Structures are given as structure tokens and as C-alpha cells.
């Protein structure tokens, strides 16, 4: 509701600002037209004064019987003087080019003087025109000015105001958009945190219930008389405790990553040996689902400098993810090959796949891909975030190729040498 009200308010502000800018341009056009009209009248008045002065001087010099006969408009207006006066008046408006002017007989649209070549049609229809009847009565003579780029001239005069208005309007829109974006992201983050708490509660509730039940069984007098059952329930407690410890450790690792206090201790490790060990561990669980992990370890050089614990966690998370998001008959293929200065490890599965829309969020913290009708997928949404963070910490990168319903393929590149190997060796 708040977003809707804020959006309507912003639209109102934008509309009002645009309305004011439009009115400002219209007023500037009217001001420009009035200024040109006044300028033209000033030109005519100056021509009138000059003509009267010239006539008076001639009468005085030739006596009272002298008669001055005006037979043509050119006898009244000097072309050079007209050009000079027009330039002076338009210079007041900072207009020095892109205009035409002329003295026109409206009766026949004939031009007598001025700068009218290429501007004839515009001058004939120009709204910037004043009558010259006070100077020369016979005929319908007008002085006209035309600006082929009048709109550009006006906008140029208003450029600073328009830029500032547009700039501040852009700031308002950008700030509003960023605020709405942050609100939406906060809502999503809140939902993700809520899901995380629910998942964590579920993940811890199950082993706690199992441990509690196993403990009660151990207190049963009949069980205490059967050593094999004591051993069985003790093993259940140990396994469930290890499971809880693993979950707690995973959450603590993410907390350490967020604080930037990750301890990375690189040393020589054999990528193939760690992959083989993890594959053996997972195959035991996948056999119950008629699944299998296939390996194609083709890298000629499989020894790299990396943190053994973090690399093991990376492989564990990738296999675990592939197994969790494959509803039945998991088929996971792990391949390796050497590329420039490093090793490329790919994890390919036949799972549910990831839509293009979700792929951009897959490596974000707490994000979990929607699984549709698959409701038994457990996890906190931390695995791939941890993987990406640690891969980049080692100077590598991770890429995803996936299509919804057709499985996924993750490619992890790790360099042979850890990026800060020298510094770590000095610390050790």
C-alpha cells in the first residue's frame, strides 16, 4: 500500500514538474515574440527619426520651396542602415545568425531589400512583422523577420534551467526507484531469513528428537541387558550428534565469511584423491535411491595449492546439491581437465534443473531454488554461496549451465597456485 501511494505521489511530482517546464517554455516563446515585436518597432522608429532628420536638413538647405518626392520605398529606407539596426536589435537577444529579414510588399509578396534568400516563404508567413505605412504610405509594405530555428534559440536560452530541472527530477526518480528496490529486497531477505530459521529448526529438531528417543531407550531396563542394542542406540546418538555438529559448523562458516575472517591455509592437495573419497562416501547413500556417481578425472595435473578443508567442503556441497535436487535415480558425473594454469572441475546431474530466472540468484546467501512438488529438499540456502565465496577466495570462478527439467552442470575453475600463496607462507 505504501509503495502504491509513494508511486502515485512520484507520478504527481513528475507530472507537475513537466507541466511547469512546458509552461515555462510557452512563456519564454511569448516573451521572445514580444521582444522581437518591440525590437522591430524600435527599428522602424529609428528609421523614421533618421528620415525626418534627413528631410528636415534638406529642406533647410534648399529653402522653403524645396519639395522632396518619395517615389520608392528605397528612397525612404537605406538598406545598409536597416541591416545594421536589425543586427543591433537581435544582438540584444543573443541572436547573431540563423535568421532572415526583408521589406515585403504584401500586395504582391515582392521583396525590396534585406537578407531573404532561402527565407522567402518563412518571411511571407512570419508572425514577426510590422507595418511601414508611417514611413511610406503607397502600397502595403511590411518589415518582417523570420527565425527558422526559433525553438532551438528559445531552448538554448533556457538550457541551464532545463538541465537543472531534469537533473533534480532524475535524482528524485532514481532515489525513489532505489528506495522501492531496497524495500522489495528487504522483503525478500526477510522471507529468506524466515525460511532459513524454519529450515534450521527442522534440521535440528529431527536429530534432537532422535537423540532423545535413543536416550530413553538406553534407560529401558530391558535394553540395558542387551549389549548389542546399547551399541546400536549409542551409535544413533553419535551419528545424530555429528549431523547436528555439521549443520552448526556450516552456519558458523557462513558467519565467518560475512565477517571476512576466513582462515585459508593453502598447501599441496590432490584434487582427484579428495574427489574419490567424497564419491565413495556419497555412493553408499545414493545406492538406496538406485543412484550412481560417475567420474571422468582426465586432468593430467591434479595437484593444486588450496585449503584442504575448504576444498573438501566445496566438493561435498556440490555432490550433496546434485543429489538433493534429483528426485529419483540420481546420475552425477564429475569430470576434470587441465586448462590454462589450473584445473576445471565439473559436476553434472540429471536433476530438476534451474530456470533462467533463478540462475541469477542461485549463489546468493540464503537463496533456495523453488522445487515445485519436491517438498523434501533440506538445506539452509548456504551451500552454493559458500562454494562461490571460497572458489573466488582461491582465485577461481564458478559457472552454471542449466535448463529447467534437464539437469544442471556446474564448472569450477581453480588455479594451480593460490593467489596469496607467498603471504601465507610468510605467515606460517
N, C-alpha and C positions, 0 to 999 in steps of 0.2 A: 504494500500500500504506500509506504514511504517512497519507494522508487518511482511509483506511478505519479505521485504528487510532485516529486522533485523533477521528473521528466517534463510534466506539463508546465511547471514554473520555468524551467530552462527554455522550453519552446517559446513561452511567452516573452522571455527576455530577448531571445534571438529575433523573434518577430518584431518586437518593439525597436530593437537596435537597427534592424534592416529598414523598418518604416522611417525612422529618424534619418537614416543615411539617404534614403530615397527623397525625402522631403528637403533635405539639405542640398541635394543635387538640383532639385527643381528650383529652389530658392536661388541657388547660385546661377542657374540659367536665366532666371528672371532678372537678377542683378546684372548679369552680363549684358542682356538685351537692353536694359535701361541705360547702362553705362555707354554702350555703343550709340544708342539713340542721342544721348546727351553730347557725346563726342562729335557726332555728325552735325548736330545743331551748332556746336561751337565752331566747327569748320565753316559752316555757311555764314555764321555771324562774322567771323574774321574776314571771309571773302567780301561780305557786304561792307564792312568798315573800310577795307582796302580799296574797294571800288569807289566808294563815296569820296574817300580822301583823294584818290587819283582824279576823279571827275572835278572835284572842287578846285584842286590845284590847276587843272587845265583851264577851267572857266576863268579863274583869277588871272591866269597868264595871257589869255586871248581876249578878255573883255566880255562885257555883258551880252554881246550879240553872238557869242560863240554857241553853236548848237552841236551837241555830241549825239550822234545817231548810233544806236545799238542794232546792228543787222544780223548778228550771230551770237550764239552762246559763248563762243570762243573770244568775243570782244569783251565779255564780262569776267570770265574765269581764266586765269593763267594756269596752264597745265602743270608747270613746274611748281608753282606755289601750292596748287591743290595737292600734289603728291607729297610735298613737304609737310603740309598741315595734317594730312591723313596719317603719315608716319608718326608725327609727333603725338597725335591723339591716341593712336593704337599702342604706342610705346608705353603710355601710362598703364595699359592693361598687360604689359609684358608680351605683346604680340608683335613680332618683327617679320614674320613670314607666314606662308600658307593662308593668304587672303587675297581677294581681288576687289577692285572698286572701279566705278565708272560713272560718267554722266550719261544718262539714258533719256531718250525721248519716248515716253510710254505710249505715245500715239502710234508709233511705228517700230518700237523696240530697236531704235538706231542708237549706236554708241558714238559719242563725240570725243571723249578723252578718258584716260585712266589706264589701269592695269587690268584689262578684261579678257585678254586672250586665254582661252581654256576655261573661263569662268562665265561665259555669256549666259547660259541657261540659268545658272545659280543666281546671278545678279538680277536677271529679269524677275525672278520669283522671290528674291530676297526680302525678308521682313525688316532688314536693317536699311531703310531708305527714308530720305527727307526731300520735300519739295524745294525746288529752286525758283519758285514763282516770284519771291521777293527780289531775286536778282535779275531774272529775265522772264517777262510776262508772256510773250508769244510762245505757244507750244506747251506741252506737258513734260517739263524737264524735271528729272529726279537725280539726286546723288545717292548711289547705293553701294553698300559693302557686303561682301559675302565671305563666309568662313567655311570652307569645305570640311574642315576638321574641328568644328566648333565643340563637339562633345569631348574630343581629346584635350582641347585647350582648357575647358572647364575642369575636367578630371585632373589635369596636370596642376591646376591652381589649388585643387583640393587634396592633392596626393598625400600630404602629411596627415591630414585629418582622417582620410580613408584608411591609411596604413595603421594608424594608432587604433582606430575603431575595430578594424579587422584583427589586429594583434590581440587586443584585450578580449574580443569576442572568442578568438581561438583559445586563449588561456582559460576562459570560463568553460568552454565546451570540453577542453582537454581535462581540466580539473574535475568536472562533473563525470566525464567518462571514466577517469581513473578511480574516482570515489565509488562509482557503481561497480566497476570491475573488482575493486578491493572488497566491497560488500558481498558480491557473489562468491569470490574466492574464500572469504571468511566463512560464509555459509557452508561451502563445500568442505572446507577444512574442519569446521565444527562437526559436520556429518561424518567425515572420515575419522575424526578422533572418537566420536561416539561409537562408530563401528569397531574401531581399534579396541576400545575398552570392553565392548561386548565380546569381541573375539578373544581377547586376553582372558576375560573372566571365564569364558567357555573352556579355553585351553587349560587353565589352571584348575577349574572346577572338576574336570574329569579325573586327572591324576590324584587330586586330593581325595575325591570320593573313593577311588580305587585303593589308595593307601589306607584310608580309614577302614574300609571293609576288610582289607588284608590284615590290619592290626587287630580288628575284632575277632577275626578267625584264629589268629595266633593265641588269643586269650581263651579260646574254647578248650576246655579240658580234654576233649576227645582228640583235638588236633595236636595238642602237646604230647600225646602218646604216639603220634605218627611222625617220625623224623623227616620222612620224605615230603610230607605236607608242610612241615615247618620250613623246609628248604624252599619249597615251591612258593609259599606266600612271602617269604623273605626276599626271594628273587623278584617277585612282583613289586614289592616296596622299593627295592633298589632301582629297578628299571623305571618305575614311575617317578622316583626322585630324580633320576638322571634326566628324564624327559623334562621335568619342571626346571631343573637347573639349566638345561639347554635353552629353554624358552626365555628364562630370566637373562641369561648371557646374551642372547640375541637382542633383547630390548636394551640392555646396558651398552652393547656395542654401538647401537644407533645413537644413544645419548652421548657417547664419547665422540662419535663422528660429528654430531652437531656442535659440540664444544671445540672441535678442531684439535683434540688432544690424542688423536690416534697414534699409537706406537707401532711403527713399521720397522721390523728388523730383517732386512733382506740378507739372504745367503743363497748359496747354490742349492737349487732343488730340481728334482727330476719330475717334470710335468707328467710324463707317462706313468711313473710309479704311483703318483698320488691319484691319477685318474683310475688306474687299475684297482687300487684299494677301495676307492669310493664306489666303483661299479660292483665290486664283489659284495659290499655291504647292502647296496640297494637291490641287487638281483634277488636276494633272499626274500625281500618284501614283495617284489614285483611278480615272482613266480606264483604267489597266491592269486594274482589277478590275471594269470596267463600272459604276463608281460615279459619284455626282454630288453636288455641294453646291449647294443652292438657297438664295437669300437673299430675305427679305422685310423690308427695312430701312425700317420705317414711322415711325420716330421723327422728329418734326419738328425737334427739337433734339438733335443728335448730338455736340455738343462738351461735354466734361466736364473737370474738373481731376483728373488721375490721373498716375501714373508710367507713362510710355510703355513702358518695357522690361517692367515687371511686367504691364501690361495686355496687351501683345503675347504674353507667356508664357501668360497666362490663356486667351486665345483659342486659342493654339497647342495647349495641353493639352486643351482641351475638344474641339476638332476631332479631334486625334490619338486621344483616348479613344473618341470616337464611331466613328472609322474602325477602330480595333483590335478593338473588340467587336462588329463587324458582319461575320459570316463571309463573306458574298458579296453583291455588288450593293449596296454602301453607298448609302443615300439620307439625306443630312444636310440639315436645314432650319434655317437661322439667321434669327431674326426679332428685330426691335427695336421698341419702342414707348415713348413717354414716359408715366410715371406721376408721382405727386406728388414734385416736387423731384429727379427723377432719370430714369434710363433703365433699362428692363428688357430684358435680352438673353437669349434662349432658344436652346438647342441641342437639337434633336430628331433622333433617329436611329431606324432600323429594326433595331437590333441584338438581341442575345440578352436584353436586359433584366436587371433586378436584382430578386431576390426580396426580400420584405418583411424577412426575417431578416437579409439582408446590407446593407440600406439604412442601418441604424443604425450600421454600421461603415465605410461607404464613404469617409468623409472622414478616417479615422484614418491616421496615418503608417504606412507600410509595408504597409497592408492592400491585398490584391488580391482581387477577386471571383473565386470559383471558376468556371472556364469549361467544366467538363464535358469533352466530347470535343474542345474547341477548345484545342489544345496549343501553338499558335504565337503566342500573345499575349505580346509582350515588354513589359518595363517593370519599374520598381522599387517600385511602390506608393506613389509620392510625388506624382504629378500632382494628384490631387484634394485631397490635404492641402495642397499649395502653393496651389492655387486658392482654397480656403476661407480659408486664412490671409491671403492678400493681399486678397481681396474684403472681409473683415472689417476689415483694416487701413485700407482706403479708406472704411470706414463703411457698407459694403453688406452684403448677405447672399446666400446661395445656397440654392436649394430643389431637391429631386429628386422627380420623378413618374415612376414606372416600374412595369412589370408583367413578370414573367418570360415571356420568349418574344415580347414585344410591343414591345420597344424602350424607350428612356428619353428623358426630357426634363428638362434642367437649366435652371433660371431664375436668372439673376444680376441682382441689382439693385445699381446704383451711383449714388450721389447726384451732382448736378452739381458741388457743391463738396466738396473733400477736407476731412475733419473737422478736421485740424490745419493748414489752409492758412496761416493767419496766422503761426503759429510757424515754418513752413518758409520763408515769405517773409522773415521777420526773420533767419533763419539765413543765407539766401542773400545 
